[in-house]
Amino acid sequence: MANLITIKKGLDIPLQGNAKDETTEDSRTEVFAIAPDDYPGYTWKVAVKPGDTVKCGSPLLCAKECGDITLTSPVSGIVSDIHRGERRKIEFVSVIREGEQTQAEIESDGTLLSGLRKSGLFALMRQRPYDIVPDCNTAPRDIFVTAFDSAPLAPDLRLNIDDKYLESGLKALATLTEGKVYLSVPAGSEIKSNAAEVFEFKGPHPAGNTGTQIAAIKPVNKGETVWTLDAVTAARIGEFVETGHISYDTVVALTGPCMKNPRMIRTTIGAKLSTLLEGEITSDMGKVRTISGNVLTGSRVDITDGFLRYPYRQITAIEEGDSADEFMGWASLSPKKYSVSRAFPAFLRGLSKPFSFDARIKGGHRAMIMSGEYDKVFPFDIYPEYLLKAIIARNIEKMEERGIYEVAPEDFALPEFVDTSKLELQKIVREGLDYLRKETM
């Protein structure tokens, strides 16, 4: 019987536009891309040039620090663009799908770890501390796998999972650590495993975040390293072990109040959004913000030339709100406005009913207020305000004392949402982790 853990601190944001259970096939998209910014921790160098022919699994980029760690092509076809931004930074490498879809042979030394690195699957995992692609020279204390996502309008991860391959993947992961593999599932789930220790989680978001699960099961201490991944990646690893092939298929949830028909769509990772979302966005709601991911942690993308970004499972569309015209502006007492602190009368109708949020911050930036508002949605045994102040001050000793090794930017998404100071907490944490890594490694 699985261990049950109840998360009491958190918040489920009632956003409109939940995806229906129906799933359609994406038959229009022909251009796919990989963005190196989605894979922090390494400096990525291009392994192809425009016009090259590639297969599914062919390397597009390689890690400068560890050459056998690659980012691979999700389709067979022709490399169409290596798009660079300021200072020639690589923004993405795109491939046009052409001809028969075939898999490239993975040239590894025969070990599982080498195969994962060469196949691109290794880059789909993350390491704590630092929330980066795992260090190629460090073995994990434990490996944590999550089988659910509790973020706003997040899809059911089990739509992307073959139970047979998931179990194979968990067995394979168990060979990469001297510790344990922990599988986190939603309460009441029938997911079981003989290869991993299963924990059930109950409670509001961020119950589905890996950081929350690690903190509840076995926290990370200084000098320790753990790897994290979702069950979809674990199943991909299992399929690779069983068949030698890599699956780049993904079921994406089209969500948010600006989606005409919120639903699931089966496509390939890295799909170009202009074709994937053609005719899907409402045109009568003003300017729309398109987010690859959820509204809390996703990447803002341009619908004309953007691509589906890691972790490749959700697209959210909400109004920008810059053309909103309402009495008293953000201070309006409209019952259509949502407030965690019940500052608006909307709580009288029930805060569980869906709201149509927009992208406005509705307030001004100010100094951090020590009001304890972060603590109400932050289920860690950490004082978040004090950790954030240590990060801002670049005080490494205080950062370590206050739990920097346990957290990732996504763990501060809810505190950022409820923050009356309108601070970019996730950006602060990301910069703090990068600074700590640079100074201590």
N, C-alpha and C positions, 0 to 999 in steps of 0.2 A: 504494500500500500504506500502511495506517495506521501511525502511529508507536506503538510499544508501550512503556508505562511500567509498571514493577513497583513496587508499594507493599509494603514489607517490614514496616513498623511498623503495628500495628493488632490487632484482635481480632474474631473472629466468635463471637458469643454463641450457644450452642446451646440456644435456647428451644424448648420443645414447642409444637405447634399450627400447623405450617406449612400454608398453604392448599392445598387440592387444585386441580387444573387445571380442574375443572368450574366453569361459570359459570351462575348463575341470575339471573332478572330480578326486580327489586324492583317489585312491583305494588301494594304496600300503602301506601307512604308518600305522604302528601298535604301535609305541612307541611315547608317548607324555610327555612333562615335563613342570614344572613350576619353574621359577628361581626367588628366593626372591629378588635378586638385582634389579629386574624390579619394585619393590614396595617399594620405599624409605620412611623413616619416622618412621618405626617400626622395632623392633627386632623380627625376625620370628623364632618360634620353631616348630619342627616337630611333627605332630599329628599322624603319622603312622610309620610303620616299614616295611622293605622289606618282601614281601610275603603276606601282608595284602590284602584282597579283598575290593575294593572300587567301588562306583557307581559314575555316573556323578553328580557333586555337593557335593561329600563327601569332608570334609576338609582334606587337605594335610599338611598345615601349619597354625599356629595360631599366632596372634600378642601377644607378651609377655606383652605389656603395656595395652592391651584391648582384652581380650580373645575371645570376640564374633566376632572380625574381623578375617576373614579366607581367605586363598587362597585355592580354591577347584579344584578337579580333573575334567579335561575336558572330560574324558571317563570312562566307566565302565571297570574294569579289575583288574590286580594284580600290586601292587607296586613293581617295579623291582629294583630301586636303589635310595639311598639317597647319592648323590655324594657330598663329602666334599673336600675343598681345604686346603690352609694353615691355621693353627690354628683351624682346624676343622670347618671352615666356610662352611655353606651349599651353594653349587653351584646350585644344582637343585634337584628336586624330580621327578622321572620318573615313568610312568605307562604304562604297556603293555595292549592294548585293547584286551579284551576277552569276548566271549559270547554275550548275548543280552544286548544292551545298555539301561540301565534304570536309572531313576533319583532318587537321594536320597531325602528323605523328609527333608525339612529345618525346624529345630526346633528353632523357634523364639518365641518372646512373643506376636506375632500377629501384631506388628506395622511395618510400611514400613521400617523404619530405621533399626530395628533389622533384618528384612528379608534380606535387602541389605547386612548387615554385615555378616550374617551367610551364605549367598549364594555366597560370593566372589565378588559380583558386586560392593560393596562399594570400594574395593581395585582398581577397574578400573578407579576411579575418582581421581582427583588431587586437591590440595589446593594451593592457593596463599595467603600469601607469602610462601616461602620455596620450592614450587614445590614438594610436598610429598603427600602420601595418606592422606586424610583429618583427622584432629585431631578429635578423637571420642568425645571430650568434648566441641567442639566449633561449633556453628551454623553459617551457611554462611550468609553474607550480601546479596549476589546474587549468582545465578548459571549461568554459561556461557557454552553453548553447540555449538560446531562447526560442520557444516555439510559438510565441504570440507577441503581438504589438498592441499596446493600449493607447497609442497616440490618437488624436482626433481623426475620426473617419478612417482609421487604418484598416486594411483588409485582413481577412483571416489568412495567416501564413500557410495554413494547411492546404489551401488551394494549390500551392506550388510544391507540395511534398508528396512523394511516393514513400509510404511507410517502410517498404523493403529497403529502399536506398537510404532512408534516414538511419535505420538500424545499422546498415553497413558503414555509413559514414561515422556514426558514433563509435563503432568498433575500431575503425581506422584511427580516429582521433585519440582513442585510449592508448594507442601505441606510441603517441608522440609526447606523453607526459608520464612522469613517475607518480603523479598525484591522481586525481579523479576527474572524470568528465561529469559535469552536472547539467541536467536537462530541466529547464523551467517550462511549465505548461500552465494554461489557465485552469482555475478550480473547476472541477467537474469533468475535465478532459479525460478521454479514454486512452490517451497516448501513454504507452508503456515502453520500457527498454530494459534489456538485460546487460547492455554495455555501459549504461550511465545511471547515476543516482538521480531519481526524478523528484522534483519539488513542484507542488501546485501553489499558485499565487492567486490571492483574492484581494480585491480592492481597486481603488481608482488609479488612473494614470499618475505616476510613472511605474505602476506595477510591472509593466511589460518591458521596461528598460533594463538592459543588462547590468548597469551600475547598481540599480536598486536590488536586483537579485543577488549580485555578488555581496553587497553590504549585509543582506539578510542571511546569506548562507555561510560565507567565509571571506571576510574583508581582506583587501590587499594591504600589506604592510610595507614599509620601506625595505628595499632590497629584494622584494618578491615581484614576480611577473606572472600574469595570467593571460590567456588568450580568450577572446570572445567571438562569437559568430551567431547568426540566426540558423534556424533549423532548415531553411531553404538551402543555405550554403552547405550545411552538413549533408543534406540529401544529394547535392551536386557532387560532393566529395565521394559519397557512397556509390553514385553512378559511375564516377570516374574509376574507382577501385574495381567495381564489378565488370564494367564493359570497356574501359579504356577511352570512353567518349566523355565529352563535357557538354552539359546542357546549358544553353544560353537563353532558353525560353523563360518567360516570366509572365505572371498574371498581374496586371496593373489595375488598380482601382482609380477610376475617374470620379473625383469627388469635389464637393464644395458647392456653394449656392449659385455659382455662375456656370455650372455644367448643365447643359440642356437635358441630358439623360444619364445621370450618375449610374455607373455600372462597372463591371469587370471587363477587361479586354486582354486577350492573350497576344503577346507580341514578343520581341527579342530585346534583350538589354541594350541600352544606348540608342533606342529608336528616336528618329527625328520628330520633334513635336509638331511641326507645321503640317505634316501629313497624318500623324497619329491623332491629332485633335481637330482635323479639318471638319467643320460643321458641328463641333461638340460644344463650343463656347457660346453663351448667349451674347447677342450683339446689342441688346437694349438696356444693359445695366451699366453704361459708362465704361470707363477704362478698367480693364481687368488685370489683376496680378496672377500670373501663372507660376506655380511652385512645384518643382519636382520633389515630392516628399510630402510631409505633413506641414501644417501651418506653424508648428513650433520649431522644427529643426530642418525643414526642407531648404533647398536651394532655389532662389528666385531665378527664373529662366525667361529668355525672350522667346515668345511663341513662334517667331518667324525663323530664327536660326538656332534655337536651343535644342537640347537633346535630353532624353530621360537619364537622370543622374542616379548614382549609387544611393540607396540600396535597391533601386529599380523596381519599386512595387506600388507607388502611389503618385498621382498627380492631383493637385488641389487648385481650384480657381476661385478667387474671391475678388470683390470689388476693391479698387485702389482707394476709393472714398475721397479723392482729391477734388471731385466736383460736387460733393455733398453740400446741400443748402438746407440747413435746419435752424430753427429758432434756438438761440443761445449756444449753438455749436456743440462742442463736446460736453458742455455742462447742462445740456437739455435733460429734462426729466421724462423723456419719452419712455413709455413702457416697452418699446422695442429694443432698448439698450440693456446690455448685460453688465452686471457688476458682481464681482466676487464678494465685495463688502456690503452689498445691498444698498448702494448709494442711489440706485434708481428703483422705481416701483415695479420693475419687471419681476421681482421675486414673488409678487403677489399672484402671478399667473403660473409660477413654478419655474425654477431655473433649469429643470431637466428638459424642458421643451426646446427644440432647436431654434437657434438665433442665426441671423444672417450677418456675420461679422464682416468688417472690411479691414483694410491694411493700415488705417490711421492709428497713431499711438495715443491720440486723444489726451493730450497734456503736454507739459514742457519738461525738459531735462532739468534735474536739480541734484543736489548732494544726496548721498545715500541716507535714507531714514532708518534708524535703528528701532523699528517698530515690531519686529518679529513676524512680519508678513511672509517672509521667505519660509520660515520654519513650518508654517501651516501646510505647505505643499512640497516640502523637502524631506523625504523619509530616510535621511541618513543620520547617523550619530555624530553630526558635525554642526558647528555653528557657521552657517553660510556667510553671514555678513563679515565675520572676522576673517574667514578664509579669503574672501574677495578683497578685503582691505590689505591683507598681506600680499596678495598677488599684485595689486595696484602699486604697492610700495616696493615690489621686487625684493621682498625680504624672504630669502630661501628658507632660513631656519624657521620662521613663523609659518610659512607655507607648508612645510613638512609637519610641523606640530599640529596644524589645523586640518590635515587630511587631504592634501593635494594629490597624493598618490591613489586615492580611491575614486576620484571623480573624472568626468569627461564633460565637455561643453553641453551635451544633451541633458545632463542631470540638472542644469540650471535653466532649462527652457521654461518650466512652469514658474520658478521665481521671477524670471524675466517678464512673463506674461502678467503676473500680479503686481509687479513693481511699480509703485506710485512715482518713483524717481525716473522712470523710463530709461534705465541704463542698459547697455548692451552686454548683459552678463555673460552670454555664451562667448562673445568675442573676447571679453576680459579673461575668461578661463582658458580659451584656446591660446591666447598670447602668453598667459602664465605658464601653461604646460610646455610650450615651445621654448620659453626662456629657461625654465628649469632643466629641460633636457639638454639644451645647449651648454648650460653652465656646469652640469654635473656628470655628463657622459664623455 
